[in-house]
């Protein structure tokens, strides 16, 4: 396999993990079910997989590949923090509503 094919496959691997993580965060529809699915544990697995790939390939990537991987990770991590914040907000809202309902 030549370098050009390896570069393409590497980029596809990053994009594939990014898309699955975004689906797991509920940011994009699952094309198979045509629904928004949300599973933050799964999203974290795919983000961690890309983090591991970044560590293991350190020093072996072109400047473009390195930048693409770093920017993809940054985007995913920011979205993950946003989604976990929403989950906490929803949980706090549910607790407040339960408390209000009990007081009635």
KEZA-900169 format. One record per residue: x, y, z of N, C-alpha, C in turn; residue in one letter. Coordinates in steps of 0.001 Angstrom, whole numbers, plus 500000, padded with zeros to 6 digits. Example, Ala and Ser with C-alpha at 12.3 -4.5 7.8 and 13.67 -1.06 7.14 Angstrom:
# residues 2
513190494310507800512300495500507800513200496700507800A
512850497750507080513670498940507140512900500030507870S
//
This chain:
# residues 104
500854498825500000500000500000500000500897501235500000X
500611502171499109501457503356499022501042504422500035X
501902505431500183501684506491501172500384507252500944X
500044507492499691498820508247499392497590507498499921X
497547506188499698496416505391500199496399505367501717X
497562505261502342497635505260503800497150506591504374X
497509507695503716497060509012504167495542509132504088X
494986508650503000493532508703502823492839507847503876X
493341506650504097492741505766505102492856506342506508X
493972506982506813494150507606508121493115508715508321X
492945509562507314491969510657507405490551510087507523X
490250509036506796488936508414506883488692507853508279X
489711507301508899489583506772510249489240507891511242X
489903509016511106489609510158511976488172510628511758X
487789510792510513486442511280510189485379510295510658X
485632509013510488484674507988510916484440508072512433X
485520508154513192485383508254514650484711509563515051X
485024510630514339484387511921514614482877511838514393X
482470511274513283481051511185512959480298510314513967X
480896509211514358480243508331515335480130509037516680X
481175509749517080481123510498518342480050511583518284X
479960512279517166478938513331517022477530512724517063X
477346511564516454476045510879516532475744510490517973X
476745509976518671476542509536520053476254510711520985X
476704511900520608476395513089521405475052513703521026X
474416513141520011473127513672519577473243514923518727X
474418515151518178474650516351517367474209516158515916X
474242514922515450473778514615514092472931513346514132X
472078513209513116471198512033513035471986510784512689X
471513509685513220472036508382512826471441508081511455X
472269507898510425471722507690509080470971506368508927X
471235505413509785470555504120509692469139504230510266X
469020504846511441467710504947512101466982506238511757X
467697507200511188467166508535510883466651509223512151X
467289508928513274466906509515514553468133510101515241X
467868510987516179468932511515517034469051510570518218X
470175509914518339470457509026519466471492509715520332X
471407509522521642472357510169522540472883509150523538X
474190508946523508474836508055524457476239508617524700X
476357509411525764477618510108526017478752509155526376X
478425508006526920479473507018527211480119506531525912X
479292506283524905479833505851523611480638506978522969X
480133508196523074480860509336522507482250509429523120X
482329509247524429483621509334525118484582508245524625X
484080507076524346484930505990523839485573506395522508X
484789506978521620485322507363520310486283508542520420X
486004509470521327486923510587521558488228510058522156X
488109509169523127489308508573523738490114507774522720X
489429507129521790490121506380520740490964507320519883X
490403508469519523491169509440518744492310510027519569X
492086510230520860493164510703521744494322509702521762X
493986508430521888494998507368521884495755507359520559X
495015507498519469495634507523518145496611508697518037X
496230509817518600497099510997518589498400510726519348X
498284510105520501499469509781521306500348508769520574X
499746507727520050500506506644519424501160507049518096X
500625508061517434501181508466516141502062509708516258X
502283510183517477503091511392517700504437511265516977X
504748512295516184506019512301515460505984511563514132X
504876510907513822504776510144512573503751510718511598X
503196511875511919502158512460511076502704513660510313X
502112513906509157502442515136508439501859516307509226X
502292517491508904501780518689509588500261518787509416X
499794518504508212498358518571507941497588517534508762X
498083516299508794497413515238509555497369515572511041X
498476516056511562498548516439512979497525517534513294X
497506518561512458496570519676512683495126519194512575X
494845518362511593493481517859511407493033517042512617X
493897516182513107493569515355514268493382516215515513X
494275517169515735494182518047516909492894518880516863X
492591519445515709491376520267515574490106519417515733X
490135518210515206488988517304515359488776516979516831X
489848516669517529489751516376518966489236517587519748X
489729518762519402489286519976520098487776520172519918X
487321520032518681485891520183518383485058519150519150X
485499517908519135484756516852519822484718517077521330X
485839517468521901485889517675523349485024518855523782X
485015519924522995484151521067523315482676520663523243X
482322519904522232480945519425522108480586518472523240X
481526517642523634481279516694524726481030517439526034X
481844518445526315481646519257527525480278519938527481X
479919520454526324478615521091526151477481520109526443X
477589518920525904476535517920526099476470517404527534X
477612517222528179477577516777529574477002517880530457X
477246519136530085476646520257530806475134520269530667X
474651519982529468473202519902529240472595518764530055X
473316517639530112472828516484530859472707516837532346X
473696517571532861473661517986534264472515518969534494X
472332519902533561471233520863533671469892520149533682X
469723519189532780468477518428532719468243517677534022X
469304517100534569469197516361535821468820517296536971X
469447518470537018469130519449538059467698519946537926X
467242520154536681465868520598536445464869519540536898X
465179518278536612464302517182537026464217517109538544X
465346517275539221465361517241540691464556518400541271X
464695519577540695463946520750541161462458520550540953X
462090519951539816460674519711539532460115518688540520X
460871517626540806460428516615541776460226517240543146X
461132518115543527461038518778544828459789519656544886X
459546520383543809458353521239543744457089520414543801X
457081519294543066455914518407543063455662517832544453X
456689517493545191456540516939546533456000517978547513X
456379519246547299455945520304548189454470520646548001X
453890520266546878452472520595546591451546519732547340X
//
